[in-house]
């Protein structure tokens, strides 16, 4: 697959710390848990930190395979607790649990990942392996952020804060094809 990247830097990208390409060892796969790319962009632009930055992945892949780069790989984006300094975040547009992220009755992610989106992800992973010499591992957000929080409908129940990319993500196809080792 031919890879076309649409560079669309976030307004605060220059405030994100820089790092050398050699620092990147891990790719973290996320899903936006939002209905579309426009809303994902809106969430990514929100300033949430004293540094004037927000939470976002580096790359976003829409359902049709369109790839947008919001943050260069040599900048540290806020996308996963405890692993930002050495990783690249890739967000796949997928509704996930939207809009009831923390409702205990709605914790099943049912939207499949379209073939065009998965093909684009594999092409991007190939490019990233070439660009970042120490990139060796891949993980899901759910593998790295296992915190429990009170459910929004019943605070006595604890639910997982992050479930992405979720049970519909085709790890069995991705891992052998991408040349990276799954980190759990």
C-alpha positions in Angstrom: 0.0 0.0 0.0 1.2 3.5 -0.9 1.4 5.7 2.2 0.2 9.3 2.1 0.5 11.3 5.3 -1.5 14.4 5.9 0.5 16.7 8.2 -1.9 18.6 10.4 0.1 19.7 13.4 -1.8 20.5 16.6 -1.7 24.2 17.6 0.6 23.4 20.6 3.0 21.0 18.9 6.0 23.2 19.4 5.4 23.1 23.2 5.8 19.3 23.3 9.3 18.2 24.3 11.6 17.0 21.6 13.4 13.6 21.7 15.8 11.8 19.4 14.5 9.1 17.0 16.6 6.5 18.9 14.4 7.0 22.1 11.4 5.4 20.4 11.0 1.7 21.3 7.3 1.2 21.4 4.1 1.9 19.3 0.9 2.1 21.3 -2.4 1.4 19.4 -5.4 3.3 20.6 -8.9 3.9 19.3 -10.4 7.3 19.6 -13.7 6.2 21.2 -15.3 9.0 19.3 -17.6 9.0 16.3 -15.3 10.6 13.8 -12.0 12.2 13.0 -13.3 15.7 13.3 -14.3 15.1 16.9 -11.0 13.4 17.6 -9.2 16.5 16.3 -11.3 18.7 18.6 -10.4 16.6 21.6 -6.7 16.6 20.6 -6.6 20.4 20.4 -8.0 20.9 24.0 -5.3 22.3 26.3 -5.3 20.2 29.5 -1.8 20.6 30.9 0.0 23.6 32.5 2.5 23.4 29.6 -0.2 24.6 27.2 -0.5 21.1 25.6 -3.2 18.4 25.5 -3.7 14.7 25.1 -3.3 13.3 21.6 -1.7 10.5 19.6 0.9 11.2 17.0 -1.0 9.6 14.1 -4.7 9.2 13.4 -6.1 6.7 10.9 -9.6 7.2 9.7 -12.0 4.3 8.8 -11.2 4.8 5.0 -7.4 4.5 5.6 -6.6 8.3 5.6 -3.6 8.9 7.8 -3.1 12.3 9.6 0.0 13.2 11.6 -0.9 15.6 14.4 2.5 15.3 16.2 5.9 14.4 14.7 7.4 11.3 16.1 10.4 13.2 17.5 8.0 15.1 19.9 6.6 13.5 23.1 2.8 13.4 22.9 0.5 12.7 25.9 -1.2 9.5 24.9 -0.5 6.8 27.5 0.5 7.2 31.2 4.0 6.2 32.0 5.1 5.4 28.4 5.0 8.7 26.5 8.8 9.4 26.5 9.6 6.2 24.5 6.5 5.6 22.4 4.5 6.7 19.4 0.7 6.7 19.7 -1.5 5.7 16.8 -5.2 6.4 17.1 -7.7 4.5 15.0 -11.0 6.2 14.5 -13.6 3.9 16.2 -16.6 4.7 18.3 -15.5 2.3 21.0 -17.8 2.9 24.1 -18.8 6.4 23.0 -20.6 8.3 24.5 -21.0 6.1 27.6 -17.3 5.4 28.2 -17.6 4.6 31.9 -21.2 3.2 32.1 -20.8 -0.4 33.5 -23.6 -1.6 31.2 -21.8 -0.4 28.0 -18.3 -1.8 28.2 -18.4 -3.9 25.1 -16.7 -2.4 22.1 -18.6 -3.6 19.0 -17.4 -1.6 16.0 -15.0 -3.5 13.7 -11.9 -2.1 12.2 -12.3 -1.8 8.4 -9.8 -3.4 6.1 -8.7 0.0 4.7 -7.9 1.2 8.2 -5.9 -2.0 9.1 -4.0 -1.8 5.7 -3.1 1.8 6.4 -1.9 0.9 9.9 0.4 -1.9 8.6 1.8 0.5 6.0 2.4 3.2 8.7 4.1 0.6 11.0 6.4 -0.3 8.2 7.4 3.3 7.7 7.8 3.8 11.4 10.2 0.8 11.7 12.3 2.3 9.0 12.4 5.8 10.6 13.0 4.8 14.2 15.9 2.3 14.5 15.0 1.1 18.1 11.3 0.5 17.5 10.8 -3.1 18.5 7.5 -3.4 20.4 3.8 -2.8 20.0 1.0 -2.6 22.7 -2.6 -1.7 23.1 -3.5 1.2 25.3 -5.5 -1.4 27.4 -2.2 -3.3 27.9 -0.4 -0.4 29.5 -3.2 1.5 31.4 -5.0 -1.0 33.5 -6.4 1.4 36.1 -9.9 0.9 37.5 -12.3 3.7 38.1 -15.8 4.0 39.5 -18.5 3.3 36.9 -20.5 6.4 36.0 -23.9 4.6 36.5 -22.9 2.9 39.8 -19.8 4.3 41.6 -19.8 1.1 43.7 -18.7 -0.8 40.6 -15.1 -0.6 39.3 -14.5 -0.6 35.5 -11.4 -0.4 33.3 -10.4 3.2 32.5 -9.1 2.1 29.1 -10.2 -0.8 26.8 -8.7 0.3 23.5 -8.2 -0.8 20.9 -10.5 -3.5 22.3 -11.5 -7.1 21.4 -12.3 -6.3 17.8 -8.8 -5.2 17.0 -7.1 -8.0 14.9 -3.9 -8.6 16.9 -3.5 -12.0 15.4 -3.1 -10.4 11.9 -1.2 -7.3 13.0 1.6 -8.7 15.1 3.0 -11.3 12.6 2.7 -8.8 9.7 4.3 -5.8 11.4 7.6 -7.2 12.7 7.1 -5.9 16.2 6.8 -7.8 19.4 3.6 -7.5 21.4 4.1 -6.0 24.8 1.5 -6.9 27.5 
